[in-house]
């Protein structure tokens, strides 16, 4: 979680810009947390305290409405919808890190990653991205090597 949130903050100043930089200060005035951090914490909250992902995402959107959500997600959250909107984007993958830490088997990680993604990103490509990231986190914390993780993914 700390790594995911730190990476989100460090990269926030370039989000959506298309720029790629290799020399930069890690944290400066242009850095902030984004929707990816907010929704990662919402996933962790669900896993730690129970509840359903949809209502939890709505609650965190209400608490942090200016975190930089995509337009589809923001519309979904404002509507309080309980139906996914078919996104094939990377939102499900960006918020799934806690799932990779919460379970003790790859099958459980993959199943929960799909559940967490499908609330909004129910397109098969959106689900695949979430499953891949969660599995990579699980394998890394299980002492998988880079090669083993790459082969498994």
C-alpha positions as CSV (number, residue, x, y, z in Angstrom):
1,X,0.0,0.0,0.0
2,X,2.7,2.5,0.9
3,X,4.5,1.8,-2.3
4,X,1.4,2.1,-4.4
5,X,0.4,5.4,-2.8
6,X,3.9,6.8,-2.9
7,X,4.1,5.9,-6.6
8,X,0.7,7.5,-7.2
9,X,1.8,10.7,-5.5
10,X,5.2,10.9,-7.2
11,X,3.7,10.3,-10.7
12,X,0.7,12.6,-10.1
13,X,2.2,15.7,-11.7
14,X,2.4,13.9,-15.0
15,X,-0.9,12.1,-15.0
16,X,-2.6,12.5,-18.4
17,X,0.3,14.6,-19.8
18,X,1.9,11.9,-21.9
19,X,5.3,13.1,-20.6
20,X,8.0,10.7,-19.5
21,X,10.8,11.9,-17.3
22,X,13.8,10.1,-15.9
23,X,15.3,12.9,-13.8
24,X,13.1,14.5,-11.2
25,X,12.6,15.1,-7.5
26,X,10.4,12.5,-6.0
27,X,8.1,14.9,-4.2
28,X,7.5,18.5,-5.1
29,X,4.7,21.0,-4.9
30,X,3.0,19.5,-8.0
31,X,2.5,16.2,-6.3
32,X,-0.7,15.0,-4.7
33,X,-2.6,11.9,-4.1
34,X,-5.1,10.9,-6.8
35,X,-8.2,8.8,-7.2
36,X,-5.9,5.7,-7.5
37,X,-4.8,6.2,-3.8
38,X,-8.4,7.0,-2.7
39,X,-9.8,3.9,-4.2
40,X,-7.0,1.7,-3.1
41,X,-7.8,2.7,0.4
42,X,-11.5,2.1,-0.2
43,X,-10.6,-1.5,-1.3
44,X,-8.5,-2.0,1.8
45,X,-11.3,-0.6,3.9
46,X,-13.7,-3.2,2.4
47,X,-11.2,-6.0,3.0
48,X,-10.4,-5.0,6.6
49,X,-13.9,-4.0,7.7
50,X,-16.3,-5.7,5.4
51,X,-18.8,-4.2,3.1
52,X,-19.4,-4.1,-0.6
53,X,-17.1,-2.4,-3.1
54,X,-19.7,-0.3,-4.8
55,X,-21.1,1.5,-1.7
56,X,-17.5,1.9,-0.4
57,X,-16.4,3.6,-3.7
58,X,-19.4,5.9,-3.5
59,X,-18.5,6.8,0.1
60,X,-14.9,7.6,-0.7
61,X,-15.9,9.6,-3.8
62,X,-18.1,11.7,-1.6
63,X,-15.2,12.2,0.9
64,X,-12.6,13.1,-1.9
65,X,-14.6,14.4,-4.9
66,X,-11.6,16.3,-6.4
67,X,-9.1,13.5,-6.5
68,X,-9.0,13.3,-10.3
69,X,-11.5,10.6,-11.2
70,X,-12.2,9.8,-14.8
71,X,-15.4,11.2,-16.2
72,X,-17.1,7.8,-16.4
73,X,-16.3,6.9,-12.8
74,X,-17.3,10.3,-11.5
75,X,-20.7,10.1,-13.3
76,X,-21.2,6.5,-12.0
77,X,-20.3,7.6,-8.4
78,X,-22.5,10.7,-8.5
79,X,-25.4,8.6,-9.7
80,X,-25.0,6.1,-6.8
81,X,-25.4,3.4,-9.4
82,X,-24.9,-0.2,-8.4
83,X,-24.3,-1.2,-12.1
84,X,-20.9,-1.3,-13.7
85,X,-20.3,0.9,-16.8
86,X,-18.3,-1.5,-18.9
87,X,-15.0,0.2,-18.6
88,X,-11.9,-1.6,-20.0
89,X,-9.6,1.0,-18.6
90,X,-7.0,0.5,-15.9
91,X,-9.0,1.8,-12.9
92,X,-9.6,-1.7,-11.5
93,X,-5.9,-2.5,-11.8
94,X,-4.8,0.8,-10.2
95,X,-6.8,0.1,-7.0
96,X,-6.3,-3.6,-6.5
97,X,-3.0,-3.8,-4.6
98,X,-4.6,-4.5,-1.2
99,X,-6.2,-7.7,-2.7
100,X,-2.8,-9.0,-3.5
101,X,-1.9,-8.8,0.3
102,X,-5.2,-9.9,1.8
103,X,-5.4,-13.6,0.7
104,X,-3.3,-16.7,1.1
105,X,-3.9,-18.3,-2.3
106,X,-3.6,-17.2,-5.9
107,X,-7.1,-18.5,-6.6
108,X,-8.5,-16.3,-3.8
109,X,-6.5,-13.3,-5.0
110,X,-7.7,-13.7,-8.6
111,X,-11.4,-14.2,-7.6
112,X,-11.4,-11.1,-5.3
113,X,-9.5,-9.0,-7.8
114,X,-12.3,-9.7,-10.3
115,X,-14.9,-8.8,-7.7
116,X,-13.2,-5.5,-6.9
117,X,-12.8,-4.6,-10.6
118,X,-16.2,-5.7,-11.9
119,X,-18.1,-3.1,-9.8
120,X,-17.1,-0.5,-12.4
121,X,-14.6,-2.1,-14.9
122,X,-16.6,-5.2,-15.9
123,X,-15.2,-5.4,-19.5
124,X,-13.0,-8.5,-19.7
125,X,-9.9,-6.4,-20.4
126,X,-10.5,-4.3,-17.3
127,X,-10.9,-7.4,-15.2
128,X,-7.8,-9.0,-16.7
129,X,-5.7,-5.9,-15.7
130,X,-6.9,-6.1,-12.1
131,X,-6.3,-9.8,-11.9
132,X,-2.8,-9.4,-13.3
133,X,-1.7,-6.7,-10.8
134,X,-3.2,-8.5,-7.8
135,X,-1.5,-11.7,-8.8
136,X,1.8,-10.0,-9.3
137,X,1.6,-8.5,-5.8
138,X,0.7,-11.8,-4.3
139,X,3.5,-13.6,-6.1
140,X,6.0,-10.9,-5.1
141,X,5.1,-11.1,-1.5
142,X,5.3,-14.9,-1.7
143,X,9.0,-14.5,-2.8
144,X,8.4,-15.1,-6.5
145,X,11.3,-14.0,-8.6
146,X,10.8,-11.5,-11.5
147,X,11.1,-14.4,-13.9
148,X,8.5,-16.5,-12.1
149,X,6.1,-13.6,-11.8
150,X,6.5,-12.8,-15.5
151,X,6.0,-16.5,-16.5
152,X,2.9,-16.8,-14.3
153,X,1.3,-13.6,-15.6
